[in-house]
Amino acid sequence: MDQTGRPCPLCGESMHRRHCKYVCPRHGVVYDCSDTFW
């Protein structure tokens, strides 16, 4: 199930977590699990 959580660093919109990615409704995939700072 998707979770809303972290704000998008580009626009502040709540992102959805899908599998190993954070998806912003405005910008699409912003981060995935290969980004070490998450």
N, CA, C, O and CB atoms as a CASP TS submission, in Angstrom:
PFRMAT TS
TARGET T0000
AUTHOR 0000-0000-0000
METHOD Language model
MODEL 1
PARENT N/A
ATOM      1  N   MET     1       0.834  -1.195   0.000  1.00  0.00           N
ATOM      2  CA  MET     1       0.000   0.000   0.000  1.00  0.00           C
ATOM      3  C   MET     1       0.875   1.253   0.000  1.00  0.00           C
ATOM      4  O   MET     1       1.875   1.316   0.715  1.00  0.00           O
ATOM      5  CB  MET     1      -0.947   0.001   1.218  1.00  0.00           C
ATOM      6  N   ASP     2       0.506   2.219  -0.781  1.00  0.00           N
ATOM      7  CA  ASP     2       1.279   3.456  -0.861  1.00  0.00           C
ATOM      8  C   ASP     2       1.167   4.250   0.430  1.00  0.00           C
ATOM      9  O   ASP     2       0.142   4.216   1.110  1.00  0.00           O
ATOM     10  CB  ASP     2       0.812   4.306  -2.044  1.00  0.00           C
ATOM     11  N   GLN     3       2.214   4.950   0.750  1.00  0.00           N
ATOM     12  CA  GLN     3       2.224   5.801   1.935  1.00  0.00           C
ATOM     13  C   GLN     3       2.549   7.222   1.503  1.00  0.00           C
ATOM     14  O   GLN     3       3.422   7.440   0.663  1.00  0.00           O
ATOM     15  CB  GLN     3       3.249   5.289   2.994  1.00  0.00           C
ATOM     16  N   THR     4       1.849   8.178   2.076  1.00  0.00           N
ATOM     17  CA  THR     4       2.256   9.557   1.863  1.00  0.00           C
ATOM     18  C   THR     4       3.236   9.913   2.957  1.00  0.00           C
ATOM     19  O   THR     4       3.151   9.401   4.074  1.00  0.00           O
ATOM     20  CB  THR     4       1.032  10.530   1.854  1.00  0.00           C
ATOM     21  N   GLY     5       4.148  10.774   2.640  1.00  0.00           N
ATOM     22  CA  GLY     5       5.143  11.065   3.642  1.00  0.00           C
ATOM     23  C   GLY     5       5.970  12.269   3.298  1.00  0.00           C
ATOM     24  O   GLY     5       5.479  13.397   3.324  1.00  0.00           O
ATOM     25  N   ARG     6       7.215  12.040   2.976  1.00  0.00           N
ATOM     26  CA  ARG     6       8.178  13.115   2.796  1.00  0.00           C
ATOM     27  C   ARG     6       7.700  14.149   1.784  1.00  0.00           C
ATOM     28  O   ARG     6       7.104  13.801   0.765  1.00  0.00           O
ATOM     29  CB  ARG     6       9.509  12.549   2.361  1.00  0.00           C
ATOM     30  N   PRO     7       7.963  15.413   2.067  1.00  0.00           N
ATOM     31  CA  PRO     7       7.617  16.441   1.091  1.00  0.00           C
ATOM     32  C   PRO     7       8.608  16.444  -0.068  1.00  0.00           C
ATOM     33  O   PRO     7       9.792  16.163   0.117  1.00  0.00           O
ATOM     34  CB  PRO     7       7.578  17.822   1.758  1.00  0.00           C
ATOM     35  N   CYS     8       8.129  16.753  -1.229  1.00  0.00           N
ATOM     36  CA  CYS     8       8.994  16.876  -2.402  1.00  0.00           C
ATOM     37  C   CYS     8       9.930  18.066  -2.198  1.00  0.00           C
ATOM     38  O   CYS     8       9.475  19.151  -1.836  1.00  0.00           O
ATOM     39  CB  CYS     8       8.150  17.044  -3.710  1.00  0.00           C
ATOM     40  N   PRO     9      11.232  17.879  -2.426  1.00  0.00           N
ATOM     41  CA  PRO     9      12.176  18.984  -2.247  1.00  0.00           C
ATOM     42  C   PRO     9      12.019  20.066  -3.314  1.00  0.00           C
ATOM     43  O   PRO     9      12.533  21.174  -3.158  1.00  0.00           O
ATOM     44  CB  PRO     9      13.596  18.458  -2.264  1.00  0.00           C
ATOM     45  N   LEU    10      11.317  19.747  -4.386  1.00  0.00           N
ATOM     46  CA  LEU    10      11.130  20.717  -5.466  1.00  0.00           C
ATOM     47  C   LEU    10       9.925  21.610  -5.247  1.00  0.00           C
ATOM     48  O   LEU    10       9.964  22.797  -5.573  1.00  0.00           O
ATOM     49  CB  LEU    10      10.990  20.004  -6.781  1.00  0.00           C
ATOM     50  N   CYS    11       8.837  21.045  -4.690  1.00  0.00           N
ATOM     51  CA  CYS    11       7.607  21.838  -4.572  1.00  0.00           C
ATOM     52  C   CYS    11       6.931  21.734  -3.210  1.00  0.00           C
ATOM     53  O   CYS    11       6.009  22.499  -2.926  1.00  0.00           O
ATOM     54  CB  CYS    11       6.636  21.415  -5.628  1.00  0.00           C
ATOM     55  N   GLY    12       7.371  20.797  -2.352  1.00  0.00           N
ATOM     56  CA  GLY    12       6.781  20.671  -1.026  1.00  0.00           C
ATOM     57  C   GLY    12       5.545  19.790  -0.964  1.00  0.00           C
ATOM     58  O   GLY    12       4.991  19.584   0.116  1.00  0.00           O
ATOM     59  N   GLU    13       5.103  19.270  -2.096  1.00  0.00           N
ATOM     60  CA  GLU    13       3.944  18.378  -2.149  1.00  0.00           C
ATOM     61  C   GLU    13       4.282  17.055  -1.465  1.00  0.00           C
ATOM     62  O   GLU    13       5.413  16.579  -1.569  1.00  0.00           O
ATOM     63  CB  GLU    13       3.500  18.134  -3.619  1.00  0.00           C
ATOM     64  N   SER    14       3.314  16.455  -0.765  1.00  0.00           N
ATOM     65  CA  SER    14       3.551  15.151  -0.143  1.00  0.00           C
ATOM     66  C   SER    14       3.784  14.097  -1.215  1.00  0.00           C
ATOM     67  O   SER    14       3.015  13.975  -2.169  1.00  0.00           O
ATOM     68  CB  SER    14       2.363  14.747   0.758  1.00  0.00           C
ATOM     69  N   MET    15       4.858  13.340  -1.038  1.00  0.00           N
ATOM     70  CA  MET    15       5.179  12.301  -2.010  1.00  0.00           C
ATOM     71  C   MET    15       4.599  10.970  -1.566  1.00  0.00           C
ATOM     72  O   MET    15       4.345  10.753  -0.381  1.00  0.00           O
ATOM     73  CB  MET    15       6.697  12.186  -2.203  1.00  0.00           C
ATOM     74  N   HIS    16       4.393  10.080  -2.531  1.00  0.00           N
ATOM     75  CA  HIS    16       3.933   8.721  -2.270  1.00  0.00           C
ATOM     76  C   HIS    16       5.131   7.795  -2.357  1.00  0.00           C
ATOM     77  O   HIS    16       5.986   7.947  -3.229  1.00  0.00           O
ATOM     78  CB  HIS    16       2.815   8.291  -3.272  1.00  0.00           C
ATOM     79  N   ARG    17       5.186   6.832  -1.444  1.00  0.00           N
ATOM     80  CA  ARG    17       6.252   5.840  -1.505  1.00  0.00           C
ATOM     81  C   ARG    17       5.733   4.621  -2.245  1.00  0.00           C
ATOM     82  O   ARG    17       4.743   4.010  -1.843  1.00  0.00           O
ATOM     83  CB  ARG    17       6.754   5.456  -0.083  1.00  0.00           C
ATOM     84  N   ARG    18       6.405   4.278  -3.321  1.00  0.00           N
ATOM     85  CA  ARG    18       6.022   3.096  -4.099  1.00  0.00           C
ATOM     86  C   ARG    18       7.237   2.212  -4.267  1.00  0.00           C
ATOM     87  O   ARG    18       8.228   2.602  -4.885  1.00  0.00           O
ATOM     88  CB  ARG    18       5.433   3.492  -5.485  1.00  0.00           C
ATOM     89  N   HIS    19       7.152   1.017  -3.711  1.00  0.00           N
ATOM     90  CA  HIS    19       8.273   0.084  -3.760  1.00  0.00           C
ATOM     91  C   HIS    19       9.503   0.784  -3.203  1.00  0.00           C
ATOM     92  O   HIS    19       9.584   1.040  -2.002  1.00  0.00           O
ATOM     93  CB  HIS    19       8.528  -0.426  -5.215  1.00  0.00           C
ATOM     94  N   CYS    20      10.445   1.088  -4.056  1.00  0.00           N
ATOM     95  CA  CYS    20      11.692   1.687  -3.590  1.00  0.00           C
ATOM     96  C   CYS    20      11.825   3.118  -4.098  1.00  0.00           C
ATOM     97  O   CYS    20      12.935   3.638  -4.216  1.00  0.00           O
ATOM     98  CB  CYS    20      12.894   0.849  -4.043  1.00  0.00           C
ATOM     99  N   LYS    21      10.703   3.747  -4.396  1.00  0.00           N
ATOM    100  CA  LYS    21      10.754   5.082  -4.978  1.00  0.00           C
ATOM    101  C   LYS    21       9.834   6.034  -4.233  1.00  0.00           C
ATOM    102  O   LYS    21       8.819   5.627  -3.667  1.00  0.00           O
ATOM    103  CB  LYS    21      10.378   5.036  -6.456  1.00  0.00           C
ATOM    104  N   TYR    22      10.202   7.298  -4.242  1.00  0.00           N
ATOM    105  CA  TYR    22       9.308   8.353  -3.769  1.00  0.00           C
ATOM    106  C   TYR    22       8.800   9.090  -4.987  1.00  0.00           C
ATOM    107  O   TYR    22       9.585   9.585  -5.796  1.00  0.00           O
ATOM    108  CB  TYR    22      10.026   9.328  -2.770  1.00  0.00           C
ATOM    109  N   VAL    23       7.474   9.164  -5.119  1.00  0.00           N
ATOM    110  CA  VAL    23       6.853   9.733  -6.307  1.00  0.00           C
ATOM    111  C   VAL    23       6.098  11.002  -5.933  1.00  0.00           C
ATOM    112  O   VAL    23       5.198  10.981  -5.094  1.00  0.00           O
ATOM    113  CB  VAL    23       5.906   8.713  -6.974  1.00  0.00           C
ATOM    114  N   CYS    24       6.476  12.100  -6.564  1.00  0.00           N
ATOM    115  CA  CYS    24       5.772  13.364  -6.374  1.00  0.00           C
ATOM    116  C   CYS    24       4.657  13.453  -7.404  1.00  0.00           C
ATOM    117  O   CYS    24       4.888  13.160  -8.578  1.00  0.00           O
ATOM    118  CB  CYS    24       6.745  14.581  -6.495  1.00  0.00           C
ATOM    119  N   PRO    25       3.452  13.849  -6.999  1.00  0.00           N
ATOM    120  CA  PRO    25       2.351  13.945  -7.967  1.00  0.00           C
ATOM    121  C   PRO    25       2.612  14.973  -9.068  1.00  0.00           C
ATOM    122  O   PRO    25       2.012  14.887 -10.140  1.00  0.00           O
ATOM    123  CB  PRO    25       1.068  14.297  -7.248  1.00  0.00           C
ATOM    124  N   ARG    26       3.482  15.927  -8.826  1.00  0.00           N
ATOM    125  CA  ARG    26       3.797  16.931  -9.846  1.00  0.00           C
ATOM    126  C   ARG    26       5.044  16.606 -10.658  1.00  0.00           C
ATOM    127  O   ARG    26       5.095  16.885 -11.856  1.00  0.00           O
ATOM    128  CB  ARG    26       3.969  18.270  -9.198  1.00  0.00           C
ATOM    129  N   HIS    27       6.054  16.017 -10.011  1.00  0.00           N
ATOM    130  CA  HIS    27       7.350  15.833 -10.656  1.00  0.00           C
ATOM    131  C   HIS    27       7.683  14.384 -10.993  1.00  0.00           C
ATOM    132  O   HIS    27       8.722  14.123 -11.599  1.00  0.00           O
ATOM    133  CB  HIS    27       8.414  16.383  -9.780  1.00  0.00           C
ATOM    134  N   GLY    28       6.836  13.447 -10.620  1.00  0.00           N
ATOM    135  CA  GLY    28       7.152  12.046 -10.880  1.00  0.00           C
ATOM    136  C   GLY    28       8.138  11.517  -9.835  1.00  0.00           C
ATOM    137  O   GLY    28       8.178  12.005  -8.706  1.00  0.00           O
ATOM    138  N   VAL    29       8.920  10.531 -10.217  1.00  0.00           N
ATOM    139  CA  VAL    29       9.860   9.912  -9.285  1.00  0.00           C
ATOM    140  C   VAL    29      10.960  10.911  -8.939  1.00  0.00           C
ATOM    141  O   VAL    29      11.651  11.421  -9.821  1.00  0.00           O
ATOM    142  CB  VAL    29      10.466   8.612  -9.886  1.00  0.00           C
ATOM    143  N   VAL    30      11.111  11.181  -7.651  1.00  0.00           N
ATOM    144  CA  VAL    30      12.112  12.142  -7.197  1.00  0.00           C
ATOM    145  C   VAL    30      13.336  11.416  -6.640  1.00  0.00           C
ATOM    146  O   VAL    30      14.472  11.796  -6.923  1.00  0.00           O
ATOM    147  CB  VAL    30      11.514  13.081  -6.132  1.00  0.00           C
ATOM    148  N   TYR    31      13.099  10.371  -5.847  1.00  0.00           N
ATOM    149  CA  TYR    31      14.192   9.602  -5.266  1.00  0.00           C
ATOM    150  C   TYR    31      13.878   8.125  -5.392  1.00  0.00           C
ATOM    151  O   TYR    31      12.716   7.728  -5.474  1.00  0.00           O
ATOM    152  CB  TYR    31      14.425   9.990  -3.786  1.00  0.00           C
ATOM    153  N   ASP    32      14.930   7.315  -5.408  1.00  0.00           N
ATOM    154  CA  ASP    32      14.736   5.879  -5.238  1.00  0.00           C
ATOM    155  C   ASP    32      15.768   5.357  -4.248  1.00  0.00           C
ATOM    156  O   ASP    32      16.573   6.124  -3.718  1.00  0.00           O
ATOM    157  CB  ASP    32      14.845   5.132  -6.599  1.00  0.00           C
ATOM    158  N   CYS    33      15.742   4.061  -4.003  1.00  0.00           N
ATOM    159  CA  CYS    33      16.559   3.517  -2.920  1.00  0.00           C
ATOM    160  C   CYS    33      18.053   3.536  -3.232  1.00  0.00           C
ATOM    161  O   CYS    33      18.853   3.240  -2.345  1.00  0.00           O
ATOM    162  CB  CYS    33      16.128   2.108  -2.620  1.00  0.00           C
ATOM    163  N   SER    34      18.455   3.869  -4.444  1.00  0.00           N
ATOM    164  CA  SER    34      19.877   3.991  -4.737  1.00  0.00           C
ATOM    165  C   SER    34      20.448   5.315  -4.244  1.00  0.00           C
ATOM    166  O   SER    34      21.665   5.500  -4.229  1.00  0.00           O
ATOM    167  CB  SER    34      20.115   3.850  -6.228  1.00  0.00           C
ATOM    168  N   ASP    35      19.571   6.243  -3.838  1.00  0.00           N
ATOM    169  CA  ASP    35      20.034   7.500  -3.259  1.00  0.00           C
ATOM    170  C   ASP    35      20.412   7.256  -1.801  1.00  0.00           C
ATOM    171  O   ASP    35      19.554   6.943  -0.975  1.00  0.00           O
ATOM    172  CB  ASP    35      18.943   8.612  -3.377  1.00  0.00           C
ATOM    173  N   THR    36      21.680   7.400  -1.494  1.00  0.00           N
ATOM    174  CA  THR    36      22.179   6.969  -0.187  1.00  0.00           C
ATOM    175  C   THR    36      21.752   7.884   0.952  1.00  0.00           C
ATOM    176  O   THR    36      21.792   7.461   2.108  1.00  0.00           O
ATOM    177  CB  THR    36      23.675   6.887  -0.218  1.00  0.00           C
ATOM    178  N   PHE    37      21.347   9.110   0.679  1.00  0.00           N
ATOM    179  CA  PHE    37      20.979  10.022   1.757  1.00  0.00           C
ATOM    180  C   PHE    37      19.560   9.823   2.242  1.00  0.00           C
ATOM    181  O   PHE    37      19.128  10.540   3.145  1.00  0.00           O
ATOM    182  CB  PHE    37      21.155  11.435   1.311  1.00  0.00           C
ATOM    183  N   TRP    38      18.817   8.886   1.687  1.00  0.00           N
ATOM    184  CA  TRP    38      17.498   8.568   2.235  1.00  0.00           C
ATOM    185  C   TRP    38      17.710   7.518   3.275  1.00  0.00           C
ATOM    186  O   TRP    38      16.751   7.066   3.900  1.00  0.00           O
ATOM    187  CB  TRP    38      16.492   8.090   1.139  1.00  0.00           C
TER
END
